[in-house]
Amino acid sequence: TFADMFESTHDYCRALPLAITGGGMKDGKYDILLFETRENYIKAGGPPSSSGVFMSRGSSSVVMVPLTSLGVRKVGSGYMRDRDKSDGTLIHELTHQLTPGVYYGVGARGWFSEGLAEYTTATPYRNGRFKVKNNFDDIEEYATAYGKKGTRGRALGEDIKAPALRDYILMSYENFAGGSANFNYGFGLMVTTYFLHLDGEEDAARMKEFLKELRRIGRRGDTTKALEKLLDGRTWKELEGDISRAWGRKGIDITFGESKEAAY
């Protein structure tokens, strides 16, 4: 079951028109560790409060997930799996593993790196297949509520108060994954989905140019020009307006706060 999930997530990420061609390998394979118990997961370096983790290790990388996060429990000498439990944790972390390192640079790490992983997680998956066609409703349900089965989701609601967009996009990852992590992950999904499905001609053109520029400058380069690809001549305020109007047509009200920067 999980082997099918690994291969399906790999194929799905590679099929997205976003050049998802990352993922350091170990001996020609992706390193994915599943732990029988949460205690062993934590002993191996898994964050105690997490349900799974992706960690980069030089030229390779590893995904670690305790089986309890996937609805698996030991029964006698075997195992049972609750198929109603979400597979999202594993799909989320596998997407991180496949994401190119340059997409984790300043200006992308956080809203996009997590938004992309949330995007694949929110796409319905069953028996080795992702239901990509008409997945927008599922993504919206995941971001604003608890998902269509009520077992997952960020539950941001339909009246969202967001920080200023520039501040949010340039937020340090420490703050992104801090006390407001649930909001930040969910809103990252909404911003990412806007650029993939709702921006401009709804062809993800600006997102593709943004990612192309990230690849050109490298992970530690100045991302100013990459962000200019997303703005495409718009001010941050104008882009906020475009995002609010686009989601407003879907019944979601987004209000952005004031930026901490004087020039906005």
Beta strands, then each sheet from edge to edge (+ up, - down):
strand 1: 31-35
strand 2: 53-57
strand 3: 60-66
strand 4: 72-75
strand 5: 78-81
strand 6: 125-126
strand 7: 129-130
strand 8: 159-162
strand 9: 253-256
sheet 1: 1+ 3+ 2-
sheet 2: 4+ 5-
sheet 3: 6+ 7-
sheet 4: 8+ 9+
end
